[in-house]
Amino acid sequence: MITTKKELKEFLLQDAKANKRSSVRSKFFGDELWNFQKLMRKCDYFSFKRKSNILYNLPFIFVKFRYHRLSVKLGFSMPYNVFDKGLSVAHRGTIVVNGKSQIGKNCRIHACVNIGVSGKSEAPRIGNNVFIGPGVKIVGGVAIADGVCLGAGAVVVKSITEPNTTWGGVPAKKISDNSSHKLLSDRLFEN
């Protein structure tokens, strides 16, 4: 949860690095994915601020409205207050994330991903530096370790406790000992 303007700026800078952007500014035309991420972070910030000060209700409603419109346009159902710093959304397309999920730093997520619950079970908990390929399904109260790479079409129904490994298939099985670092932006790992 983003609680200060300083944290908001940190989140946006880390997201920009994850997306290999040179700045936080949006292009004049055709930058919908980045605008979506910026609105997500602003919703995160204003949702916290409005709890402590009623004056933040109006900006929150305005930002949330814009966020919802862009979500529908892009085909996303991604709640705010779920993703930590360094989020990279690779493409437009259906992405569905349960609001109770917890996703760590430096996550790269592709199209047609579903991160949700099965019945009344707990939501997934995903570690840091995780690459989620196209069409991946993560279901139930599973935990995914840091540095895991989930290959295209993988279906994760059991926890992945081995860090820095690659998984794929239905249900997901270990494919190799390669971490996700080569698939994430190099700028995330600079000092």
Rosetta blueprint (number, residue, H / E / L):
1 M L
2 I L
3 T L
4 T L
5 K H
6 K H
7 E H
8 L H
9 K H
10 E H
11 F H
12 L H
13 L H
14 Q H
15 D H
16 A H
17 K H
18 A H
19 N L
20 K L
21 R L
22 S L
23 S L
24 V L
25 R L
26 S L
27 K L
28 F L
29 F L
30 G L
31 D L
32 E H
33 L H
34 W H
35 N H
36 F H
37 Q H
38 K H
39 L H
40 M H
41 R H
42 K H
43 C H
44 D H
45 Y H
46 F H
47 S H
48 F H
49 K H
50 R H
51 K H
52 S H
53 N L
54 I H
55 L H
56 Y H
57 N H
58 L H
59 P H
60 F H
61 I H
62 F H
63 V H
64 K H
65 F H
66 R H
67 Y H
68 H H
69 R H
70 L H
71 S H
72 V H
73 K H
74 L H
75 G L
76 F E
77 S E
78 M L
79 P L
80 Y L
81 N L
82 V L
83 F E
84 D L
85 K L
86 G L
87 L L
88 S E
89 V E
90 A L
91 H L
92 R L
93 G L
94 T L
95 I E
96 V E
97 V E
98 N L
99 G L
100 K L
101 S L
102 Q E
103 I E
104 G L
105 K L
106 N L
107 C L
108 R E
109 I E
110 H L
111 A L
112 C L
113 V E
114 N E
115 I E
116 G E
117 V L
118 S L
119 G L
120 K L
121 S L
122 E L
123 A L
124 P L
125 R E
126 I E
127 G L
128 N L
129 N L
130 V L
131 F E
132 I E
133 G L
134 P L
135 G L
136 V L
137 K E
138 I E
139 V E
140 G L
141 G L
142 V L
143 A E
144 I E
145 A L
146 D L
147 G L
148 V L
149 C E
150 L E
151 G L
152 A L
153 G L
154 A L
155 V E
156 V E
157 V L
158 K L
159 S L
160 I E
161 T L
162 E L
163 P L
164 N L
165 T L
166 T E
167 W E
168 G E
169 G L
170 V L
171 P L
172 A L
173 K E
174 K E
175 I E
176 S E
177 D L
178 N L
179 S L
180 S L
181 H H
182 K H
183 L H
184 L L
185 S L
186 D H
187 R H
188 L H
189 F H
190 E L
191 N L
